[in-house]
């Protein structure tokens, strides 16, 4: 496994944790990022001691799909506004 060994710390099964020395991390950063994007967490060590954690970046709270899903649920619950077009026309008239 690229010269990496398991680190005896608590981690969820979805995010396996490996360790890699700083020199090796510098040489293989691109491959390490591929693994991190797949959900793995990697501990980078310096002198045999943990120095940093390389892990997936936080996800934004709302993706485009999530926003679309929320809008669809809202429309299912409340339906379209029958006065929407009239409200827009009135707003345009009031601006003039």
DSSP file (Angstrom, degrees, kcal/mol; ACC not computed):
  #  RESIDUE AA STRUCTURE BP1 BP2  ACC     N-H-->O    O-->H-N    N-H-->O    O-->H-N    TCO  KAPPA ALPHA  PHI   PSI    X-CA   Y-CA   Z-CA
    1    1 A X    >         0   0    0      0, 0.0     3,-2.1     0, 0.0     0, 0.0   0.000 360.0 360.0 360.0  60.7    0.0    0.0    0.0
    2    2 A X  T 3   -     0   0    0      1,-0.3     3,-0.1    18,-0.0     0, 0.0   0.762 360.0 -63.1  54.4  31.0    2.6    2.6   -1.2
    3    3 A X  T 3  S+     0   0    0      1,-0.3     2,-0.3    17,-0.1    -1,-0.3   0.698 104.0 134.0  71.1  18.4    4.7    2.0    2.0
    4    4 A X    <   -     0   0    0     -3,-2.1     2,-0.3    16,-0.1    -1,-0.3  -0.782  38.5-159.5-104.1 146.8    1.9    3.2    4.2
    5    5 A X  E     -A   19   0A   0     14,-0.6    14,-1.6    -2,-0.3     2,-0.1  -0.862  28.5 -95.5-121.7 158.1    0.8    1.5    7.4
    6    6 A X  E     -A   18   0A   0     -2,-0.3     2,-0.5    12,-0.2    12,-0.2  -0.458  33.7-136.0 -71.0 142.2   -2.4    1.7    9.3
    7    7 A X        -     0   0    0     10,-0.7     2,-2.4    -2,-0.1    10,-0.1  -0.869  17.7-124.4 -99.4 129.0   -2.5    4.1   12.3
    8    8 A X        +     0   0    0     -2,-0.5     2,-0.3     2,-0.0    -2,-0.0  -0.412  68.9 115.9 -77.9  73.3   -4.0    2.8   15.4
    9    9 A X  S    S-     0   0    0     -2,-2.4     2,-0.3     8,-0.1     8,-0.1  -0.902  75.4 -87.6-130.2 163.1   -6.6    5.5   16.0
   10   10 A X        +     0   0    0     -2,-0.3     2,-0.3     0, 0.0    -2,-0.0  -0.548  58.0 155.2 -70.0 129.2  -10.4    5.5   15.9
   11   11 A X        -     0   0    0     -2,-0.3     2,-0.1     6,-0.0     5,-0.1  -0.983  44.0-105.3-151.0 151.2  -11.7    6.0   12.4
   12   12 A X    >   -     0   0    0     -2,-0.3     3,-1.2     3,-0.1     5,-0.0  -0.412  30.5-118.1 -74.2 154.2  -15.0    5.1   10.7
   13   13 A X  T 3  S+     0   0    0      1,-0.3     3,-0.4    -2,-0.1    -1,-0.1   0.793 114.5  60.5 -62.7 -26.7  -14.9    2.2    8.3
   14   14 A X  T 3  S+     0   0    0      1,-0.3     2,-0.4    26,-0.0    -1,-0.3   0.738 109.0  44.5 -72.2 -21.0  -16.0    4.7    5.5
   15   15 A X  S <  S-     0   0    0     -3,-1.2    -1,-0.3    25,-0.1    -3,-0.1  -0.683  79.9-165.1-124.7  77.7  -12.8    6.7    6.1
   16   16 A X        -     0   0    0     -2,-0.4    25,-2.4    -3,-0.4     2,-0.4  -0.306  14.4-138.9 -60.7 147.1   -9.8    4.4    6.4
   17   17 A X  E     + b   0  41A   0     23,-0.2   -10,-0.7   -10,-0.1     2,-0.3  -0.924  24.3 173.8-114.4 134.2   -6.8    6.1    7.9
   18   18 A X  E     -Ab   6  42A   0     23,-1.6    25,-3.6    -2,-0.4     2,-0.3  -0.849  21.3-132.7-127.1 165.1   -3.2    5.6    6.7
   19   19 A X  E     +Ab   5  43A   0    -14,-1.6   -14,-0.6    -2,-0.3     2,-0.3  -0.915  21.1 176.2-119.1 151.1    0.1    7.2    7.6
   20   20 A X  E     - b   0  44A   0     23,-2.2    25,-2.5    -2,-0.3   -16,-0.1  -0.981  30.6-113.7-149.8 140.5    2.8    8.5    5.3
   21   21 A X  E  >  - b   0  45A   0     -2,-0.3     4,-2.7    23,-0.2     5,-0.2  -0.337  31.6-111.4 -72.0 158.3    6.0   10.3    6.0
   22   22 A X  H  > S+     0   0    0     23,-1.9     4,-2.0     1,-0.2     5,-0.1   0.867 116.6  51.6 -60.9 -39.0    6.5   13.9    4.9
   23   23 A X  H  > S+     0   0    0      2,-0.2     4,-1.4     1,-0.2    -1,-0.2   0.936 112.9  44.9 -64.0 -45.6    9.1   13.0    2.2
   24   24 A X  H  > S+     0   0    0      1,-0.2     4,-1.9     2,-0.2    -2,-0.2   0.887 110.4  55.2 -65.0 -38.9    6.9   10.3    0.7
   25   25 A X  H  < S+     0   0    0     -4,-2.7     4,-0.4     1,-0.2    -1,-0.2   0.894 105.8  52.6 -61.4 -39.4    3.9   12.6    0.8
   26   26 A X  H  < S+     0   0    0     -4,-2.0     3,-0.4     1,-0.2    -1,-0.2   0.855 112.6  44.4 -63.8 -34.9    5.8   15.2   -1.2
   27   27 A X  H  < S+     0   0    0     -4,-1.4    -1,-0.2     1,-0.2    -2,-0.2   0.778 124.5  32.3 -79.6 -27.2    6.7   12.7   -3.8
   28   28 A X  S  X S+     0   0    0     -4,-1.9     4,-2.5     1,-0.1     3,-0.3   0.040  74.0 127.4-121.5  25.7    3.2   11.2   -4.1
   29   29 A X  H  > S+     0   0    0     -4,-0.4     4,-2.7    -3,-0.4     5,-0.2   0.870  73.8  54.2 -55.6 -41.6    0.9   14.1   -3.4
   30   30 A X  H  > S+     0   0    0      1,-0.2     4,-1.7     2,-0.2    -1,-0.2   0.922 111.5  44.4 -60.7 -44.4   -1.2   13.6   -6.5
   31   31 A X  H  > S+     0   0    0     -3,-0.3     4,-1.9     2,-0.2    -1,-0.2   0.884 112.1  53.5 -66.8 -37.6   -1.9    9.9   -5.7
   32   32 A X  H  X S+     0   0    0     -4,-2.5     4,-2.4     1,-0.2    -2,-0.2   0.910 106.9  51.6 -63.5 -41.0   -2.6   10.8   -2.0
   33   33 A X  H  X S+     0   0    0     -4,-2.7     4,-2.7     1,-0.2    -1,-0.2   0.871 105.8  55.4 -64.2 -35.7   -5.2   13.4   -3.2
   34   34 A X  H  X S+     0   0    0     -4,-1.7     4,-1.0     2,-0.2    -1,-0.2   0.924 110.5  45.7 -59.5 -43.3   -6.9   10.8   -5.4
   35   35 A X  H  <>S+     0   0    0     -4,-1.9     5,-2.1     2,-0.2     3,-0.2   0.891 111.9  50.9 -67.6 -39.6   -7.2    8.6   -2.3
   36   36 A X  H ><5S+     0   0    0     -4,-2.4     3,-2.1     1,-0.2    20,-0.2   0.907 106.6  54.2 -65.2 -41.9   -8.5   11.5   -0.2
   37   37 A X  H 3<5S+     0   0    0     -4,-2.7    -1,-0.2     1,-0.3    -2,-0.2   0.781 103.2  58.1 -62.8 -24.8  -11.1   12.4   -2.8
   38   38 A X  T 3<5S-     0   0    0     -4,-1.0    -1,-0.3    -3,-0.2    -2,-0.2   0.443 131.9 -94.1 -83.1  -0.2  -12.3    8.8   -2.5
   39   39 A X  T < 5S+     0   0    0     -3,-2.1    -3,-0.2     1,-0.3     2,-0.2   0.394  79.6 137.0 108.7  -2.9  -12.9    9.4    1.2
   40   40 A X      < -     0   0    0     -5,-2.1     2,-0.4   -25,-0.1    -1,-0.3  -0.486  43.2-143.7 -79.7 148.1   -9.7    8.2    2.8
   41   41 A X  E     -b   17   0A   0    -25,-2.4   -23,-1.6    -2,-0.2     2,-0.4  -0.933  15.8-163.1-109.5 134.9   -8.0   10.1    5.6
   42   42 A X  E     -bC  18  54A   0     12,-3.1    12,-3.7    -2,-0.4     2,-0.5  -0.973  10.5-147.6-125.6 130.0   -4.2   10.2    5.6
   43   43 A X  E     -bC  19  53A   0    -25,-3.6   -23,-2.2    -2,-0.4     2,-0.5  -0.835  13.5-150.5 -93.0 126.2   -1.9   11.2    8.5
   44   44 A X  E     -bC  20  52A   0      8,-2.8     7,-3.1    -2,-0.5     8,-1.8  -0.868  16.5-159.0 -98.2 127.1    1.3   12.8    7.5
   45   45 A X  E     -bC  21  50A   0    -25,-2.5   -23,-1.9    -2,-0.5     2,-0.4  -0.743  14.7-162.8-107.9 153.3    4.2   12.2    9.9
   46   46 A X  E >  S- C   0  49A   0      3,-2.6     3,-1.5    -2,-0.3   -25,-0.0  -0.986  85.2  -6.4-131.5 121.8    7.4   14.0   10.5
   47   47 A X  T 3  S-     0   0    0     -2,-0.4     3,-0.1     1,-0.3    -1,-0.1   0.820 130.8 -58.6  63.0  30.0   10.1   12.1   12.4
   48   48 A X  T 3  S+     0   0    0      1,-0.2     2,-0.4     0, 0.0    -1,-0.3   0.448 117.0 107.7  81.2  -0.5    7.6    9.3   13.0
   49   49 A X  E <  S-C   46   0A   0     -3,-1.5    -3,-2.6     1,-0.0    -1,-0.2  -0.897  80.8 -98.9-113.0 141.4    5.1   11.6   14.8
   50   50 A X  E     +C   45   0A   0     -2,-0.4    -5,-0.3    -5,-0.2     3,-0.1  -0.316  46.3 163.9 -57.1 131.6    1.8   12.8   13.4
   51   51 A X  E     +     0   0A   0     -7,-3.1     2,-0.3     1,-0.4    -6,-0.2   0.635  59.2   2.5-120.1 -30.0    2.1   16.3   12.0
   52   52 A X  E     -C   44   0A   0     -8,-1.8    -8,-2.8     2,-0.0     2,-0.5  -0.987  57.1-130.2-156.5 160.2   -0.9   16.8    9.8
   53   53 A X  E     -C   43   0A   0     -2,-0.3     2,-0.6   -10,-0.2   -10,-0.2  -0.978  14.0-160.0-117.8 127.8   -4.1   15.2    8.6
   54   54 A X  E     +C   42   0A   0    -12,-3.7   -12,-3.1    -2,-0.5     2,-0.3  -0.939  33.2 146.0-106.0 116.5   -5.0   15.1    4.9
   55   55 A X        -     0   0    0     -2,-0.6   -14,-0.1   -14,-0.2   -19,-0.1  -0.893  51.8 -63.6-145.3 172.3   -8.7   14.5    4.4
   56   56 A X        -     0   0    0     -2,-0.3     2,-0.1   -20,-0.2     3,-0.1  -0.263  56.6-110.2 -59.7 143.7  -11.6   15.4    2.2
   57   57 A X        -     0   0    0      1,-0.1    -1,-0.1     0, 0.0     2,-0.0  -0.408  43.0 -91.4 -69.6 150.4  -12.6   19.1    2.0
   58   58 A X        -     0   0    0     -2,-0.1     2,-0.2     1,-0.1    -1,-0.1  -0.340  42.3-121.5 -62.2 144.6  -15.9   20.0    3.7
   59   59 A X        -     0   0    0      1,-0.1    -1,-0.1    -3,-0.1     4,-0.0  -0.604  29.7-101.2 -84.8 148.0  -18.8   19.9    1.4
   60   60 A X        -     0   0    0     -2,-0.2     3,-0.1     1,-0.1    -1,-0.1  -0.377  32.6-117.0 -64.2 150.3  -20.9   23.1    0.9
   61   61 A X  S    S+     0   0    0      1,-0.2     2,-0.4    -3,-0.1    -1,-0.1   0.818  99.9  30.5 -61.8 -30.0  -24.1   23.0    2.9
   62   62 A X        -     0   0    0      4,-0.0    -1,-0.2     3,-0.0     2,-0.2  -0.975  69.1-164.3-133.6 121.5  -26.3   23.1   -0.2
   63   63 A X     >  -     0   0    0     -2,-0.4     4,-2.3    -3,-0.1     5,-0.2  -0.509  41.4-102.6 -88.6 168.6  -25.4   21.6   -3.6
   64   64 A X  H  > S+     0   0    0      1,-0.2     4,-2.3     2,-0.2     5,-0.2   0.891 125.4  51.5 -57.4 -39.3  -27.3   22.6   -6.7
   65   65 A X  H  > S+     0   0    0      2,-0.2     4,-2.6     1,-0.2    -1,-0.2   0.909 108.1  51.1 -64.9 -41.8  -29.1   19.3   -6.5
   66   66 A X  H  > S+     0   0    0      2,-0.2     4,-2.3     1,-0.2    -2,-0.2   0.901 110.4  48.8 -63.7 -40.7  -30.1   19.9   -2.9
   67   67 A X  H  X S+     0   0    0     -4,-2.3     4,-2.5     2,-0.2    -1,-0.2   0.929 111.8  49.3 -64.8 -44.2  -31.5   23.3   -3.6
   68   68 A X  H  X S+     0   0    0     -4,-2.3     4,-2.4     1,-0.2    -2,-0.2   0.904 110.5  50.7 -60.5 -41.3  -33.5   21.9   -6.5
   69   69 A X  H  X S+     0   0    0     -4,-2.6     4,-2.3     2,-0.2    -1,-0.2   0.907 110.4  49.2 -62.6 -42.1  -34.8   19.1   -4.3
   70   70 A X  H  X S+     0   0    0     -4,-2.3     4,-2.3     2,-0.2    -2,-0.2   0.909 111.2  49.2 -65.3 -41.4  -35.9   21.7   -1.7
   71   71 A X  H  X S+     0   0    0     -4,-2.5     4,-2.7     2,-0.2     5,-0.2   0.914 109.9  51.7 -63.3 -41.6  -37.6   23.8   -4.2
   72   72 A X  H  X S+     0   0    0     -4,-2.4     4,-2.1     1,-0.2    -2,-0.2   0.916 110.9  47.6 -61.6 -42.7  -39.4   20.8   -5.6
   73   73 A X  H  X S+     0   0    0     -4,-2.3     4,-2.1     2,-0.2    -1,-0.2   0.895 111.2  51.8 -64.3 -38.7  -40.6   19.8   -2.1
   74   74 A X  H  X>S+     0   0    0     -4,-2.3     4,-3.3     1,-0.2     5,-0.5   0.937 110.7  47.2 -62.8 -46.4  -41.7   23.4   -1.5
   75   75 A X  H  X5S+     0   0    0     -4,-2.7     4,-1.9     1,-0.2    -1,-0.2   0.867 110.5  53.3 -64.2 -35.6  -43.8   23.5   -4.7
   76   76 A X  H  <5S+     0   0    0     -4,-2.1    -1,-0.2    -5,-0.2    -2,-0.2   0.905 116.6  39.0 -63.3 -40.0  -45.3   20.2   -3.9
   77   77 A X  H  <5S+     0   0    0     -4,-2.1    -2,-0.2    -5,-0.1    -1,-0.2   0.923 134.0  18.7 -76.7 -44.9  -46.4   21.5   -0.5
   78   78 A X  H  <5S-     0   0    0     -4,-3.3    -3,-0.2    -5,-0.2    -2,-0.2   0.669  92.8-147.4-105.5 -19.6  -47.5   25.0   -1.4
   79   79 A X     << -     0   0    0     -4,-1.9    -3,-0.1    -5,-0.5    -1,-0.1   0.041  41.4 -43.4  72.7 171.5  -48.0   24.9   -5.2
   80   80 A X        -     0   0    0      1,-0.1     2,-0.7    -5,-0.1     3,-0.0  -0.350  61.2-108.6 -71.2 154.8  -47.4   27.8   -7.5
   81   81 A X    >   -     0   0    0      1,-0.2     3,-1.7    -2,-0.0     4,-0.3  -0.757  22.9-156.6 -84.1 114.0  -48.5   31.3   -6.6
   82   82 A X  T 3  S+     0   0    0     -2,-0.7     4,-0.2     1,-0.3     3,-0.2   0.740  92.8  50.4 -66.5 -20.2  -51.5   32.1   -8.8
   83   83 A X  T 3> S+     0   0    0      1,-0.2     4,-2.7     2,-0.1    -1,-0.3   0.331  78.7 105.0 -96.6   7.2  -50.9   35.8   -8.4
   84   84 A X  H <> S+     0   0    0     -3,-1.7     4,-2.3     1,-0.2     5,-0.2   0.922  80.0  46.5 -56.9 -50.7  -47.2   35.7   -9.2
   85   85 A X  H  > S+     0   0    0     -4,-0.3     4,-2.4    -3,-0.2    -1,-0.2   0.907 114.2  48.7 -61.6 -41.8  -47.5   37.2  -12.7
   86   86 A X  H  > S+     0   0    0     -4,-0.2     4,-2.5     1,-0.2    -1,-0.2   0.895 110.0  52.2 -64.1 -39.6  -49.7   40.0  -11.5
   87   87 A X  H  X S+     0   0    0     -4,-2.7     4,-2.2     2,-0.2    -2,-0.2   0.895 110.0  48.7 -63.6 -39.8  -47.3   40.7   -8.6
   88   88 A X  H  X S+     0   0    0     -4,-2.3     4,-2.3     2,-0.2    -2,-0.2   0.938 111.4  49.0 -65.3 -47.0  -44.4   41.0  -11.1
   89   89 A X  H  X S+     0   0    0     -4,-2.4     4,-2.6     1,-0.2    -2,-0.2   0.911 112.0  49.4 -59.4 -42.7  -46.4   43.4  -13.4
   90   90 A X  H  X S+     0   0    0     -4,-2.5     4,-2.6     1,-0.2    -1,-0.2   0.896 109.6  51.4 -64.5 -40.1  -47.3   45.5  -10.4
   91   91 A X  H  X S+     0   0    0     -4,-2.2     4,-1.2     2,-0.2    -1,-0.2   0.886 111.2  47.9 -64.5 -38.1  -43.7   45.7   -9.2
   92   92 A X  H  X S+     0   0    0     -4,-2.3     4,-1.1     2,-0.2     3,-0.3   0.924 112.6  48.5 -66.8 -45.2  -42.6   46.8  -12.6
   93   93 A X  H >< S+     0   0    0     -4,-2.6     3,-0.5     1,-0.2    -2,-0.2   0.908 110.0  52.0 -60.5 -42.5  -45.3   49.4  -12.8
   94   94 A X  H 3< S+     0   0    0     -4,-2.6    -1,-0.2     1,-0.2    -2,-0.2   0.774 106.5  54.8 -68.1 -26.0  -44.5   50.7   -9.3
   95   95 A X  H 3<        0   0    0     -4,-1.2    -1,-0.2    -3,-0.3    -2,-0.2   0.765 360.0 360.0 -75.4 -26.7  -40.8   51.1  -10.3
   96   96 A X    <<        0   0    0     -4,-1.1    -1,-0.2    -3,-0.5    -2,-0.2   0.477 360.0 360.0 -75.8 360.0  -41.6   53.3  -13.3
